[in-house]
């Protein structure tokens, strides 16, 4: 990966941090992106302590995915100051959020996990094309299979969603529909597009659970989740393997496959390979981000 520049959203902790650590060791230049400046700078120091690096090979940049304005500001700065973008890894995500809506008026989980990554991808697409062969990797989830239909009137607000897991599975279904369309649209441009399922990884994504779902549901659910953590949950390092695989594996550049788990091709729900739904989501997303 020498000479390549890789941007990782949510790169200051969890799966993103482990992804950055591995790719740094392969010689890549890493751009860590996070909304928390203190955490981002600490991640840079920690990487230096753990593996050492040339200062030119890593940079922290601030971007708050809860704000389209922040995404646009970040993309503009990146385009102006960075020469290359060889791999975009859209890793940042949340499962719950204390504030239901962002200031842009959309469900916070939907905006952070999907809409802001949709906007970021499109803003940086020319840079990726300039550096082709290049790649885009989205972190999805097996929970997308629980989504059976999409209420387009409530797609980005989720006012009618009363499930315990809330908007999280829907946001990941949107990521996969987006990946599916982008894979077809960019294949001839030599930009590889992939989505990965890291499986269940215990990270800070679970932190806002109590505030988001309420005290009583939290008391009921958390002991169960905590038990499963020790039985089933992967470490962030293990969870990062498939993201790394899709970023570096040479044989994937011209592959028609787009969804991977445990460094192997995985099946995706029929809903997420529906051309009509993918196009409908694209059009609605363009309206939402005013693109």
C-alpha positions as CSV (number, residue, x, y, z in Angstrom):
1,X,0.0,0.0,0.0
2,X,3.0,2.3,-0.3
3,X,2.1,5.6,-1.9
4,X,-1.6,5.1,-1.4
5,X,-3.8,7.4,0.7
6,X,-6.7,5.9,2.7
7,X,-9.5,7.9,4.4
8,X,-11.3,6.2,7.3
9,X,-14.4,7.7,8.9
10,X,-14.7,6.7,12.6
11,X,-11.0,5.9,12.5
12,X,-10.2,7.1,16.0
13,X,-11.6,4.0,17.8
14,X,-12.9,0.5,17.5
15,X,-12.9,-1.2,14.1
16,X,-11.8,2.0,12.4
17,X,-8.7,2.3,14.6
18,X,-7.7,-1.3,14.0
19,X,-8.2,-0.8,10.3
20,X,-6.0,2.2,10.3
21,X,-3.3,0.5,12.4
22,X,-3.1,-2.5,9.9
23,X,-3.0,-0.3,6.8
24,X,-0.3,2.0,8.3
25,X,1.8,-1.0,8.8
26,X,1.4,-1.8,5.1
27,X,2.8,1.6,4.2
28,X,-0.3,3.5,3.4
29,X,-0.9,7.2,4.3
30,X,-3.9,7.3,6.6
31,X,-6.5,10.1,7.1
32,X,-8.3,9.5,10.4
33,X,-11.7,11.2,10.4
34,X,-13.8,11.7,13.6
35,X,-16.1,14.4,15.1
36,X,-14.2,14.2,18.4
37,X,-10.9,16.2,18.1
38,X,-9.5,15.1,21.4
39,X,-10.2,11.4,20.6
40,X,-8.7,11.8,17.1
41,X,-5.5,13.4,18.4
42,X,-5.2,10.7,21.1
43,X,-5.6,8.0,18.4
44,X,-2.7,9.5,16.4
45,X,-0.5,9.5,19.6
46,X,-1.5,5.9,20.4
47,X,-0.7,4.7,16.9
48,X,2.7,6.3,17.2
49,X,3.3,4.6,20.6
50,X,2.1,1.2,19.3
51,X,3.8,1.0,15.9
52,X,5.6,4.2,15.2
53,X,5.2,6.0,11.9
54,X,6.5,8.8,9.7
55,X,4.5,11.9,10.5
56,X,3.7,12.4,6.9
57,X,1.9,9.1,6.9
58,X,-1.0,10.0,9.2
59,X,-3.3,12.9,9.6
60,X,-6.4,13.5,11.8
61,X,-9.2,15.6,10.3
62,X,-12.5,16.7,12.0
63,X,-15.9,15.9,10.5
64,X,-19.2,15.5,12.2
65,X,-21.5,13.2,10.3
66,X,-24.5,14.6,12.1
67,X,-24.2,17.7,10.0
68,X,-24.2,18.0,6.2
69,X,-22.5,21.3,6.6
70,X,-19.6,19.7,8.4
71,X,-19.3,17.0,5.7
72,X,-19.2,19.6,2.9
73,X,-16.6,21.7,4.8
74,X,-14.5,18.6,5.4
75,X,-14.7,17.4,1.8
76,X,-13.7,20.9,0.5
77,X,-10.7,21.0,2.8
78,X,-9.7,17.5,1.8
79,X,-9.9,18.2,-1.9
80,X,-7.8,21.4,-1.5
81,X,-5.1,19.9,0.8
82,X,-4.8,16.2,-0.1
83,X,-3.4,15.1,-3.5
84,X,-4.7,11.5,-3.4
85,X,-7.6,9.3,-2.3
86,X,-7.0,5.7,-3.2
87,X,-9.4,4.1,-0.7
88,X,-12.4,5.5,1.1
89,X,-13.5,3.4,4.0
90,X,-16.9,4.6,5.4
91,X,-16.6,2.9,8.8
92,X,-18.3,5.4,11.2
93,X,-21.6,4.3,12.6
94,X,-24.0,4.5,15.6
95,X,-26.7,2.1,16.8
96,X,-28.6,4.5,19.0
97,X,-28.6,8.3,19.5
98,X,-29.8,10.4,22.5
99,X,-31.1,13.0,20.0
100,X,-33.6,11.5,17.7
101,X,-33.2,14.1,14.9
102,X,-30.2,16.0,13.6
103,X,-30.3,19.8,12.9
104,X,-30.8,18.8,9.3
105,X,-34.1,17.2,10.3
106,X,-33.3,13.6,9.7
107,X,-33.1,10.5,12.0
108,X,-29.6,10.7,13.6
109,X,-28.8,7.1,13.0
110,X,-29.9,7.3,9.3
111,X,-27.9,10.5,8.8
112,X,-24.7,9.3,10.5
113,X,-24.7,5.8,9.0
114,X,-26.0,6.4,5.6
115,X,-26.9,9.9,4.4
116,X,-23.6,11.6,5.3
117,X,-21.6,8.8,3.8
118,X,-23.7,9.1,0.7
119,X,-22.9,12.8,0.5
120,X,-19.2,12.3,1.4
121,X,-18.8,9.7,-1.3
122,X,-20.3,11.9,-4.0
123,X,-18.2,14.9,-3.0
124,X,-15.0,12.8,-3.1
125,X,-15.8,10.7,-6.2
126,X,-13.8,12.8,-8.6
127,X,-10.7,12.4,-6.4
128,X,-11.2,8.7,-6.3
129,X,-11.5,8.5,-10.1
130,X,-8.3,10.5,-10.5
131,X,-6.4,7.9,-8.5
132,X,-7.9,4.8,-10.1
133,X,-7.7,1.9,-9.6
134,X,-9.3,3.0,-6.3
135,X,-11.8,1.5,-3.9
136,X,-14.7,2.4,-1.6
137,X,-15.6,0.2,1.4
138,X,-18.7,0.6,3.5
139,X,-19.3,-1.1,6.8
140,X,-22.7,-2.7,6.7
141,X,-24.4,-5.3,9.0
142,X,-26.2,-8.6,8.8
143,X,-29.1,-6.8,10.5
144,X,-30.1,-5.5,7.1
145,X,-31.9,-8.9,6.6
146,X,-34.5,-7.9,9.2
147,X,-35.7,-5.1,6.9
148,X,-38.6,-6.4,4.8
149,X,-40.0,-3.3,3.2
150,X,-39.3,0.5,3.1
151,X,-41.8,3.2,3.9
152,X,-40.5,5.9,1.6
153,X,-42.6,8.6,3.3
154,X,-40.7,7.9,6.6
155,X,-37.4,6.6,5.2
156,X,-35.1,9.2,6.6
157,X,-37.0,10.2,9.7
158,X,-38.2,6.8,11.0
159,X,-41.0,8.3,13.1
160,X,-43.0,5.1,12.6
161,X,-40.2,2.8,13.6
162,X,-40.8,1.4,17.1
163,X,-38.5,-1.6,17.0
164,X,-35.9,-2.0,19.8
165,X,-33.0,-1.8,17.3
166,X,-34.6,1.3,15.8
167,X,-33.3,2.7,12.6
168,X,-30.0,0.8,12.7
169,X,-31.0,-2.1,10.4
170,X,-32.7,0.3,8.0
171,X,-29.5,2.4,7.8
172,X,-27.5,-0.7,6.9
173,X,-30.1,-1.8,4.3
174,X,-29.7,1.7,2.7
175,X,-25.9,1.3,2.7
176,X,-26.2,-2.0,0.8
177,X,-28.7,-0.6,-1.7
178,X,-26.3,2.3,-2.3
179,X,-23.3,0.0,-2.6
180,X,-25.2,-2.2,-5.1
181,X,-26.0,0.8,-7.3
182,X,-22.6,2.3,-7.0
183,X,-20.9,-1.0,-7.8
184,X,-22.7,-1.1,-11.2
185,X,-22.3,2.6,-11.9
186,X,-18.5,2.7,-11.2
187,X,-17.4,-0.7,-12.4
188,X,-16.3,0.7,-15.8
189,X,-14.4,3.5,-14.1
190,X,-12.1,1.1,-12.3
191,X,-13.5,2.1,-8.8
192,X,-14.2,-1.0,-6.8
193,X,-17.1,-0.7,-4.4
194,X,-17.7,-3.1,-1.5
195,X,-19.7,-3.5,1.7
196,X,-18.6,-5.6,4.6
197,X,-20.3,-7.2,7.6
198,X,-17.8,-7.2,10.5
199,X,-20.3,-9.4,12.5
200,X,-21.0,-8.5,16.1
201,X,-18.1,-6.5,17.5
202,X,-18.4,-4.9,21.0
203,X,-17.3,-1.3,20.5
204,X,-18.5,2.1,21.7
205,X,-21.4,1.9,19.2
206,X,-23.4,0.5,22.1
207,X,-22.6,3.3,24.6
208,X,-25.7,5.5,24.1
209,X,-28.1,2.6,24.4
210,X,-29.5,3.5,27.8
211,X,-30.4,7.1,26.9
212,X,-31.8,6.1,23.5
213,X,-34.1,3.2,24.5
214,X,-35.0,4.2,28.1
215,X,-34.1,2.8,31.5
216,X,-36.6,-0.2,31.7
217,X,-35.7,-1.7,28.3
218,X,-32.1,-1.1,29.0
219,X,-32.3,-3.0,32.4
220,X,-33.9,-5.9,30.5
221,X,-31.7,-6.0,27.4
222,X,-28.2,-5.0,28.6
223,X,-27.5,-8.1,30.8
224,X,-28.4,-10.3,27.8
225,X,-26.2,-8.3,25.4
226,X,-23.4,-8.3,27.9
227,X,-23.6,-12.1,28.2
228,X,-23.5,-12.5,24.4
229,X,-20.6,-10.2,24.3
230,X,-18.4,-12.8,25.9
231,X,-19.8,-15.7,23.9
232,X,-20.2,-14.3,20.4
233,X,-18.7,-10.8,20.0
234,X,-15.5,-10.3,18.1
235,X,-12.7,-8.0,19.1
236,X,-12.3,-4.8,17.0
237,X,-9.1,-6.2,15.5
238,X,-10.9,-9.3,14.3
239,X,-13.9,-7.2,13.1
240,X,-11.6,-5.1,11.0
241,X,-10.2,-8.0,8.9
242,X,-12.9,-7.9,6.2
243,X,-12.6,-4.1,5.7
244,X,-8.9,-4.5,5.3
245,X,-9.3,-7.4,2.9
246,X,-11.6,-5.4,0.7
247,X,-9.2,-2.5,0.8
248,X,-6.1,-4.4,-0.2
249,X,-6.9,-7.7,-1.9
250,X,-5.7,-7.4,-5.6
251,X,-8.1,-10.0,-7.0
252,X,-11.2,-8.0,-5.9
253,X,-10.6,-4.9,-8.1
254,X,-12.6,-6.3,-11.0
255,X,-14.9,-8.6,-9.0
256,X,-18.6,-8.3,-9.5
257,X,-19.2,-9.3,-5.9
258,X,-20.0,-6.5,-3.5
259,X,-20.8,-8.0,0.0
260,X,-18.3,-9.7,2.2
261,X,-18.1,-11.3,5.6
262,X,-15.1,-13.0,7.2
263,X,-13.1,-12.2,4.1
264,X,-15.4,-14.2,1.8
265,X,-18.4,-13.4,-0.4
266,X,-21.7,-13.3,1.5
267,X,-25.3,-13.3,0.3
268,X,-27.4,-10.2,0.7
269,X,-31.2,-9.9,1.1
270,X,-33.2,-9.7,-2.1
271,X,-34.4,-6.2,-1.0
272,X,-30.9,-4.9,-1.2
273,X,-30.3,-6.0,-4.8
274,X,-33.5,-4.5,-6.2
275,X,-32.6,-2.1,-9.0
276,X,-35.8,-0.1,-8.6
277,X,-35.4,0.4,-4.9
278,X,-31.7,1.3,-5.4
279,X,-32.7,4.0,-7.9
280,X,-35.5,5.3,-5.7
281,X,-33.2,5.5,-2.7
282,X,-30.6,7.4,-4.8
283,X,-33.1,10.0,-6.0
284,X,-34.5,10.5,-2.5
285,X,-31.0,10.8,-1.0
286,X,-30.0,13.4,-3.6
287,X,-33.0,15.5,-2.5
288,X,-32.2,15.0,1.2
289,X,-28.6,16.2,0.9
290,X,-29.4,18.8,-1.7
291,X,-27.0,17.4,-4.2
